[in-house]
Amino acid sequence: MSASAAPTPAPRAPLSRPILAGVVTALVGFTSSFAVVLTGLTAVGASAAQASSGLLAASLTMGLACVVLAWRYRMPITCAWSTPGAALLVATGAVEGGWPAAVGAFLVTAALILLTALWPALGGLIARIPPSIAQAMLAGVLLPLCLAPLTGIVANPWGVVPVVLTWLVMIRLAPRWAVPLAFVAAAIVVAVDLVRKGAAVDPGILIPRIEITVPTFTTGALVGLALPLFIVTMASQNVPGIAIMRSFGYEVPWRPAMLVTGLGTALGAPAGGHAINLAAISAALAAAPDADPDPRRRWVAGVSTGGSYLVLGAFSAAFAALVVLAPDAVIPAVAGLALFAAFGSAVQQAIDDPGERLPAVVTFLVAASGISVLGVSAAFWALVAGLLVRTVLHIGRRVPPHG
């Protein structure tokens, strides 16, 4: 080659590559956490049909949010349901006013997300909550769910042990697929159980349906559910999601992202959807170089992710039926395994700073206790207790600002 010859440009990756990356992102995100969503909706009072409707609503709204944001801003922006938020629903349990009040809390959460877009000071206020306190609350909320695989092994070893062993093997061989394949193992366990019992499945329960609930608003649900759900969604999903995208060179537009996810949450709430947000952990699957060597073409993966969520939503009733038909302890075990990584990360961040460790421990213990005072759930009181202890310990001292 002569000195003046230009180097041959690298061939462009086929368009199928970012499309496939989006499909994988959706499959991993959906199958890794849908059980947590269904468990959470049921815990706050949803019937099987209402929980199935909530799963469908969340799938559709987050799918549309992915398509809108990725297409409009030509970035691999992906959205997801709030998995930590769903875990919070499990920890909160039934609220004052029942399921209609929980739907009202979802709507208030949507309003707070929209307010964050319109009034940046609210986002700044959330950022001022010490990360150790926010993560300790999340860890306390996740703890009972993360114990489910262990208690399940004792309660139903024949059903749970295959699920846990599948997860353990895949964590070593292909960590990304560990939870989805644990879910596949759970589906096999359910199928074997149905065959053994000779039970028939009504095809009607496999048809996705929307169940609209008229919301009500109670103090217990607003303070004990809406506020913690908003804080967990912002601190554990939206803020990390922005940071992960920035690490790949993308500056996600904050206000449009909050407007789209806030509107999506508001649209899905009457049908049972609890909250959608920017994807955090799964965001890397669509934004990393593996999706496409050319960062200018990775937005296709974001659109593909959204389209795949819309397709998966069509099977939401089948996934919900699987949960209803499953033997005892099997699905809670899958949900717990799905949250191990999030729990470990939350604990690490909670106790990382020795000066913040004691308030974090108090926050964690109160959140994990599951106490309810004045109709308000433990998650809210955990924040109050942690901030109170932190204030007492640091009063009169100069404490570096957070956020």
PAPA-616886 format. One record per residue: x negated, y negated, z of N, C-alpha, C, O in turn. Coordinates in steps of 0.02 Angstrom, whole numbers, plus 50000, padded with zeros to 5 digits. Each point is the difference from the previous one (the first is absolute). Example, Ala and Ser with C-alpha at 12.3 -4.5 7.8 and 13.67 -1.06 7.14 Angstrom:
<recs>
493405028450390500454994150000499554994050000499485000150033
500704994649931499584994150003500394994550037499754994550008
</recs>
This chain:
<recs>
499575005950000500434994150000499564993850000499514999750038
500654995449919499604993949998500134995850061500515000850035
499034994549979500064995750059500614995649997500264997950051
499965000549887500564995349993500685003650000500524996750000
499485009949999500635003749996500394999350066499715000350054
500944998749940500424999350060500165006950027500085004749962
499974996050105500175006550029500715002049981500444995849992
499655010650001500675002649983500454999550061499845002750053
500744994049941500454999450058500275006750020500125004549959
499994996250106500285006250026500715000949974500384995249997
499805010949984500685001149974500524998650055499895001550058
500674995849921500544998650048500325006550022500085004749961
500114995650102500355005950026500695000349968500304994749988
499965011250000500675000549972500524997150048499905000150061
500644997349912500524997050041500305005050049500284998250052
499675008149930500285005250044499655000050069500295002350049
499104995249953499635000250064500334995650054500145002650054
499984990949934500354996150052500725002350011500264999550055
500055003149893500685002550009500005005950048500415000450046
499125004349944499945005750045499824997850070500245002950049
499334992149957499814997550066500624997450037500075001050061
500384995749903500614997650031500465005750022500304999750053
499745005549905500415005850019499735003350063500385001750045
498954999149959499695002950059500134995650061500145002650054
499804990849938500124995450056500705000950028500095000450061
500405000049895500695000850023500115006850032500335000550052
499415004849917500095006750028499705000650070500315002650046
499084994849961499665000450065500384995850051500135002250056
500054991649925500354995650046500675002850022500184999650059
500205003149893500685002450015499985006450042500305000350054
499345004749921500025006550034499634999950067500115004350042
499444990749968499644999750063500414997150057499835001050058
500714995549925500334996350054500775000049997500314997050044
500005006149906500724999849998500325003250061500534997850023
499145007350005500275003350060500014995150059500455000350041
499054995349963499994995050053500594995249993500334998250049
499814999849888500554995449987500675003250019500404996950035
499725009249943500635003450017500075001050075500544999150028
498915002850005500025001150072500164993450036500394999950047
499314994649930500124993650031500714997649992500314997650048
499965002949891500694997849988500495004150041500484997350028
499405009249977500445004350041499954998150073500505000150036
498914998149987499904998350071500404993950020500224999650057
499864995649897500374993950019500755000549984500364995050002
499875011149982500725001149995500285001749932500605000849994
498984999749955500265001649933500235007349996499685004450029
500874996749936500205006849985499555002749945499584996449973
500495010050012499585002949947500114996449934499524998749964
501114999650020500154996449937499714993050001499744997649949
500304999050109499744993250005499244999949997499704995549971
499985009550059499275000549996499775001349929499514997149977
500855007349988499855001449930500084993749958499594998649956
500934997550058500114993749965499444995150014499784996449955
499995003450107499444995650018499365001749963499634995749978
500255010950015499405002249963500064998049927499514997749970
501085003150001500114998049931499914992549991499684997749953
500624998450093499954992749995499284997650005499794995749962
499835007250084499304998050008499605001949938499564996249978
500585009849994499645002249939500124995249942499544998149964
501095000050027500174995749944499724992950009499724997249953
500345000150107499784993150010499244999449997499734995249972
499925009750056499264999549997499765001449929499494997349979
500865007149985499825001249931500084993749957499564998349962
501014998350045500114993949963499504994650020499774996149958
500075003550107499514995050023499325001249968499664995249980
500135011150015499365001649966500014997549928499534996749978
501005004949986500054998349929499994992449992499634997449957
500764999050082500054992849994499334996650014499774995949961
499915005950095499394996650020499415001949954499614995649980
500335010850003499455002149957500074997149930499514997649971
501095002550002500114997449932499914992449998499684997449954
500604999150096499974992749999499294997350010499804995249968
499825007950077499354997250017499415003949972499424998550013
500745006749947499485004049967499475002350049499404999649988
500845002950069499575003050051500315006650021500605001049994
498995003750030500275006550022500324999550069499825003750046
500654991649960500344999050065500505005650010500435001249957
499525002350098500485005350016500344998550066499714997050045
500915005149959500404999150061500195006850028499945005149965
500284995050097500185006350033500514998550054500084994250020
500265011050002500404999050061499544999450059499425002349998
500824994850056499594999150059499985006550040500465001550039
499025002449951499935006350038499924998750075500335003350039
499234992049982499994998450072500674997550026500195001350057
500174995149900500664997850019500485005850011500404999950047
499565005249910500425005950009499825003650065500445002550035
498914997849980499795003150063500274996050059500185002850052
499854990649940500294995750053500735001850011500245000050057
500125001549890500705001950007500075006350043500445000550042
499105004349947500025006150039499894998450074500355002650043
499154993249971499854998350069500564995950032500125000650060
500234995349901500534995750027500625004050016500314999150052
499895005449903500605003950011500634995849991499984994649970
500575007950056500644996649992499984993150033499744999150055
500534996049910500014993150025500714998050017500495003249979
499574991450058500664997350017500384998349936499774996049959
500815007050032500394998949940499945005549949500365000049950
499195004950063499945005749956499724998549931499644995149991
500535009049960499734999449933500154993249967499564997249969
501055000150037500134993549970499534994550029499804995549963
500045005050101499544995150030499295001049974499634995249992
500185011149995499345001349970499964996949930499494997149982
501045003649980500024996949933499964992450007499664996749960
500675000550090499944992850012499284998150016499774994749978
499885009550060499304998750015499575000349937499534996149994
500635008449960499635000349937500084993549961499534997449970
501084999950031500134993749964499624994250033499734995749965
500245004250100499624994750035499265000749984499654995049990
500105011250007499305001149980499884997149931499484996849988
500985004349966499944997249932499984992450003499604996949965
500835000250076500014992750006499344997350027499764994849978
499945008850068499364997850029499445000549948499564995749997
500465009649962499505000649946500074994349950499514997149978
501125001350004500124994449955499784993450031499734995749966
500395003650099499804993950034499244999350000499744994449998
499915011250006499274999949997499764997149933499504996449997
500875005349949499824997349935500134992549995499614996349971
500955001550059500204993049995499684995550052499934994049990
499875009050065499714996250056499365003550022500015004450043
499424993849927499365003450013499815000250074499625004350021
500634990950018499824999850071500225006350036499675002150048
500875001049929500225006250032499505005649990499855003850046
499874996549893499475004949988499404998750043499675004650024
500174988949986499444998250044500145002150072499545001950036
501094997649985500185002150068499895007450010499765002250052
500435001849899499895007250003499255001550003499785004450036
499844991749924499275001249999499674998350066499455002450014
500894993650028499724998150065500095005550052499684999850053
500755005049933500055005750046499355003849996499805002249946
499854998850110499355003549998500085006849965500455003850016
499114997749937500055006549965500005005950048500345005149987
499294994450068499985005650048500695001350029500195005850010
500204988950004500675000750028500475003049948500375004850014
499614992449925500445002549947499875007449984500465003949992
498904997950004499825006949984500155004750058500175005849989
499764991750073500165004250058500745001550002500215005550017
500214989449966500725001349997500155005249947500405004650012
499284994849930500125004949947499785007050022500355004849987
499074995750046499765006550023500485003150050500135006049997
500144990050048500485002550048500645002449967500295005150021
499934991449928500595002049962499885006649964500455004249995
498944996749978499855005949961499875006350041500105005549976
499694993550087499795005850041500535005550004499825005849987
500814992850030500485005550005500075003949934500085006150001
499914990449943500055003449936499395004349986500055005549973
499364991950046499395003849987499945006250044499615004549984
500774995850069500005005950043500455005649972499965005750022
500474992549929500485004949974499685006249971500275005550011
499184994149952499705006249975499785004750057500045006149993
499724991050062499775004150056500595003350036499995006050014
500514990050002500595002950034500375004849953500305004950022
499664993749912500345004349952499685006949996500355005049989
498994995350018499665006649999500265004450056500065006149991
500094990950066500265003950056500735001749989500215005750013
500184989549963500725001049992500175004749943500475004050005
499164995549939500165004049941499355001749963499884997449946
499725007050082499355001449970500045002749929499584998249958
500915006050027500045002949933500164994749947499815000849942
500524993950078500164994849953499484994549995499884997349946
499805001150110499554994350002499285001849985499644996149968
500135009650055499305001949990499805000049926499464997449984
500945005349969499804999649929499924992849976499564998649959
500864996950066499964993049980499354996950025499654996649963
500195004650100499404997150030499375002949968499524996449986
500485010250001499425003149968499894997349929499434998849979
501115000249984499954997149933499694993150004499544998349961
500704997750085499734993250009499265000350018499604996149973
500215008450072499315000450022499535002049944499464997149993
500745007749966499585002249944499924994349950499454998849974
501114997850010499974994849949499654993750025499724996349959
500285002550105499614994450027499265001049983499644995149989
500155011150010499305001649984499884999849924499484997849978
501005004749983499895000749928500234994049959499654997949954
500924999350063500294994349961500424995850047500615000650001
499074995150038500364996250052500614996249975500504999550035
499454997749905500564996149973500645004149995500554997350008
499375009249980500595004349989500175004250061500435004549995
499264994250061500115004250059500734999850023500315005250010
499964988849999500694999550024500505002149946500465003750017
499474994149920500475002549950500035007649995500545002949992
498885000450013500005007349996500255003250065500275005549999
499654991050057500315002350062500764999849992500365004450025
499894990449941500724999749986500215005849954500535002950011
499064998749939500165005849957500045006450042500455004149989
499094996650058500015005850044500655000050041500305005350011
499904988950012500634999550038500595001849957500475003350024
499534994649912500545001849954500055007549991500545002849996
498885000549999499995007349994500295003250063500385004949996
499434992450062500275002650063500764999450001500355004650021
499914989649956500724999049998500335005049953500515003050016
499194998049925500295004649951500015007250027500505003549993
498964998550039499975006750029500535000850054500335005250005
499764989650036500495000250054500715000649971500415003750027
499734992649919500675000449970500135006949970500555002750007
498945000149960500095006749972500105005150055500425004549995
499194994950058500055004850056500694999850031500275005250019
500024988849987500664999250030500575001249950500585000750020
499244999549916500525000849949500444993949994500585000549980
499154993650037500394993949999500054997249929499535000449961
501054996850023500114996849935499954992550007500184997150052
499564999649897499924992850000500534996949955500065001849942
500324993550086500524996549961499654995449950499654995450021
500455005649914499674995649950500194992750008499624995649978
500955003050053500224993250008499544995750042499964994049990
499685009250057499564996150043499364997949965499604996250027
500295006449912499404998349962500094994049955499534997749967
501084999650031500154994249958499884993650040500324999050052
499244996649925499874993850038500604995450001500344999049949
499794998150109500574995450007499794994250044499585000650044
500734993649943499904994150042500574999550050500585000349981
499254999150082500494999150054499914992950028499504998750034
500974996949953499954993150024500274999550071500545002650015
499094994150028500214998950069500074992650013499554996149984
501015001950045500104992950018499584998750063500115003250051
499424992049946499564999050058500344996450057500464996149990
499315005350070500184996050059499344997750032499475002649984
500594992650060499404997050030500075000050076500464997050028
499075006450005499995000250073499324997750024499505000649965
500494996950096499384997450028499485005650006499414998949983
500805007050040499535005550009499685002049935499405001349997
501004999049949499735002049935499554994649971499505001649968
500684992150041499604994649972499334999350035499484999349968
500535001050099499384999150038499605006550002499394999949994
500955005750015499665006350009499835003649936499585004650001
500734993549942499865003549938499774995349945499475001049970
500914993750016499824995649944499334996650010499585000049955
500314997250104499374996450012499405004749998499514998549965
500495007250072499435004649994499925002849929499435001149978
501125000149986499955002649932499664994949955499585001849958
500594991950050499674994749962499264999550016499594999549955
500245000850109499304999350020499595005949975499454999149974
500815007050034499645005949977499914999949924499475001749975
501054996449990499964999849927499494994949977499625001349953
500374992950079499524994849980499295002050019499544999849959
500365002250105499335001150025499695006549975499395000449993
501025004749994499735006549981500075001649926499715004949976
500654991049987500105001449929499814994049956499555000549959
500794993850050499894994449954499304997050006499674999049949
500114999650112499344997050008499455004749977499564997949962
500435008650059499495004549973500065001049925499505000949965
501124999150009500095000849928499664994449961499695001349948
500374992650076499674994349968499245001050002499654998849951
500095003550107499285000950009499735005549954499464999249971
500915006250021499785005549957499984997749928499535001649964
500974994850014500014997549932499424995249988499695000149947
500164995750103499454995349993499335003749993499554997749965
500395008050069499385003849996499875002749929499435001549983
501104998949977499925002149930500004994149952500025000949939
499964993150089499954994049958500664996949980500014995849955
500545006050077500654997349983500264995650057500015002050058
500204991949924500304995550049500765000249991500274996849955
500065007050087500725000849995500344993450020499854997450053
500605000049905500354993850019500465001250059500495003749995
499364993250061500355001450063500744998549996500425004250015
499744989749965500714997950002500435004349954500525002450022
499304998649915500415004449957500065007150027500525003149995
498934999550034500025006850026500495000650058500385004850005
499624990150039500475000150057500724998949976500465002950028
499624992849921500684998949974500285006449970500585001750012
499025001849949500235006149967500155005550051500525003249997
499014997950050500125005350049500554998050050500375004450023
499694989249992500554997850044500675000949967500475002450031
499584995749905500635001049963500155007449992500585002150005
498905001949982500105007249994500265003150065500445004249998
499284993650058500245002450065500734998050011500395003950026
499784989849956500694997650009500485003949956500555001750023
499264999949915500445003749955500095007250024500555002849995
498925000250032500045006950022500325001150068500245005550014
499764989350028500245000850069500725002650006500115004750038
500384992449926500695002650008500075007349981500455003450023
499094999149934500025007049980499575004450046499965006049990
499724990950060499615003850049499254999449993499645003050040
500114993249912499284999049994499744995650056500274994650011
499215007650023499784996350060499534994249983500104994650028
499415006349929499544994649982499535002449946499775005750001
500074989849951499475001449953499474994550007500134994650025
499265007049952499444995450009499465001649949500075004649960
499404991550042499425001649958499695006650025499965001150060
499845003149894499675006250019499324998550030499674995249980
500125008850067499354999150032499535005749979499594999149955
500475006650077499555005649985500065002349928499495001049967
501124999950009500085002649932499844994749947499955001749941
499964992050079499854994849952499355001449962499944998349941
499595004850093499355001449969500055004949942499594999949955
500925004450046500065005049947500134996849932499785002549948
500584991950053500154996649937499514994449984499934998149941
499734999150109499574994249990499265001849992499614995749979
500205010450036499295001949997499785001349928500425001149956
498934998950032499745001549932500225006749973500035000849939
500125004050104500235006549976500644999449958500135004049956
500284990850060500624999149962499864997849929500355002049953
499134993850037499784997749935499354996250009499974995750044
499525005749916499374996250008500094992549988499624996050027
500875002249933500134993049985500514997250050500585001949999
499204993650047500464997450050500594996249971500514999150032
499424998549905500544996249969500575004649976500544997549983
499345009150017500525004649977500315004050056500455004049989
499304995050072500265004050056500724998250019500335003850036
499904990449942500704998250015500485005349973500565000850026
499245002749922500425005349973500135005350053500555002850003
498964998550040500095004850054500534997650049500385004050027
499654989349985500514997350044500705001049972500475001950036
499604996949898500655001049968500185007450000500585001850012
498935002549975500125007250000500215002550070500435004350006
499264992950045500195001750069500744998450012500375004150026
499834989949953500694998050009500485004549963500525002050027
499324999549910500435004549961500055006950031500545003149999
498914999350028500005006650032500435000050063500345004950014
499644989650024500434999650060500745000249980500425003050034
499754993849910500705000149977500215007149982500565002050015
499005001749954500155007049983500075004250063500475004050007
499074995150040500035003850063500644998350039500275004350034
499964989549960500624998150033500595004249978500465001350038
499525001049899500545004249974500035006750037500525003350000
498934998750031499975006350037500054998950075499875004650039
500304989349982500014998550072500495004450038499865002150056
500714999449914500495004350034499735007050010500135003250051
499484999349901499715006650006499495000150057499975004850039
499614989949966499524999650055500364999650067499795003150048
500764993049954500384999450062500325006750019500035001850059
500225001849891500305006550013499495004950028500165004050044
499234995649931499475004350026499894998950074499895004750038
500144989049983499914998450071500585002950041499895002750054
500724996749920500585002650036499985007650006500195002750052
499585000649896500005007449998499405003150035499995006050012
499514990050004499375002750027500105003050070500404997550039
499245007949976500015002750069499734994950049499684995149981
500455006050083499784995450052499254998849997499615004649989
500204989250020499314997750010499584999749937499444997450002
500815005149941499585000249940499904993049970499444998049989
501104998450000499954993449970499674995050047499594996049978
500585004050088499634995650045499245001349999499614995450009
500205010949981499295001649996499684996649939499454997350004
500895002949939499754996749940499944992550011499514996949981
501015000250050499994992850014499424998250046499664995049989
500215009150061499454998750046499325000449965499574995750011
500355009449947499375000649963499884994049955499434997849991
501114999549980499944994349956499754993850036499744995449968
500355004450098499834994050038499345000750039499804995250034
499875010549961499375000850037499494994649983499694997150044
500225001649891499494995149979500194993150025499574996350024
501065001949970500224993450023499924999350076499814994750024
500325010850012499934999850073499264999150019499834995950043
499735007849924499294999550015499744993049986499614997250039
500604999949904499784993349983500264994950051499634995450019
501005005350001500294995450049499645000350067499864994950030
499995011249994499655000750063499304996949996499794996550046
499875004849900499324997349992500014992350002499594997050035
500875000049929500034992749999500254997250066499814994450019
500595009450017500274997650064499454999450053500004995350040
499545009549961499505000250054499314998049977499515000850037
500434996849902499354998449972499644994550038499395000350010
500984994750012499714994350037500075001350075500565000150026
498885000950010500045001550072500384994650039500345001650049
499604992149930500344994750035500755000149993500364997050040
499895006649909500725000449987500285006950018500595001449989
498995002850039500195007050008500575001050051500475003849987
499494992950071500515001050051500694997649978500485003850008
499594990249964500664998149973500255004949947500605001449997
498945001149962500205004949949500255006450031500495002949976
499184999450076500205006250034500704999250030500425004449994
499704989850037500674998750029500534999949945500535003050007
499314993749938500474999849943500155007049974500575001749988
498905002350004500085006849975500455004150047500455003549977
499424996150088500375004250047500744998050003500445004350004
499704989249995500694997850001500365002249936500575002450003
499114996849940500315002149937500115007649998500525002349976
499005001550050500065007349999500515002550050500265005649993
499894990450058500465002250053500725000849975500375004150026
499814992149923500685000549975500524996750044500605001249990
499204994750059500484996950045500444995049963499804997149949
500805002050076500464995049974500264995950058500295002750047
499614990849950500224995550053500474994849970499834996849950
500765002350081500504995249976500205001449927500164995449963
499825011050019500185001949932499484998549947500135000649941
499274997450082499464998349954499475005550003499835002350054
499924999749888499565005849996499314998750026499804994350013
499825011149995499334999850030499514996049958499544996950027
500545003149906499524996549958499974992650017499464997150002
501114999850010500014992850018499674999050068499584995550007
500605008650042499714999250067499255001550000499634997350041
500155007049913499285001349995499624993749980499484998450027
500804998049924499694993649980500004995150057499494996750013
501075002850022500044995350057499505001850054499644995750025
500335010849992499545002150053499274998949980499614997650040
500225004349898499314999249978499784992749998499454998350022
500994997349953499834992949997499964997050069499594995650013
500855006750034499984997550068499355001950035499684995850031
500125010649963499375002250030499414996249970499544998050036
500475001149899499464996449966499964992850024499454997350011
501134999649998500004993050023499724999550070499604995550014
500605009150031499754999950069499255001050001499644996750038
500115007949922499285001550000499594994349970499434998950021
500854997649931499614995049964500164992850020499704995349974
500775003850072500194993250019499394996350029499665002550044
500234991649931499444996150024499355001649965499504996750012
500495008549945499405001749964500074997749927500554999149975
498895000249994500004998449929500015006449961499535004050001
501024997049963500085006349962499984998349926500374995549978
499225007949984499984998549928500685001249968500335004950016
499884990449939500665000849969500055006149956499505002349972
501105000350022500125005849956500374997749938500384995150002
499515008649943500374998649939499704994349960500264998349947
</recs>
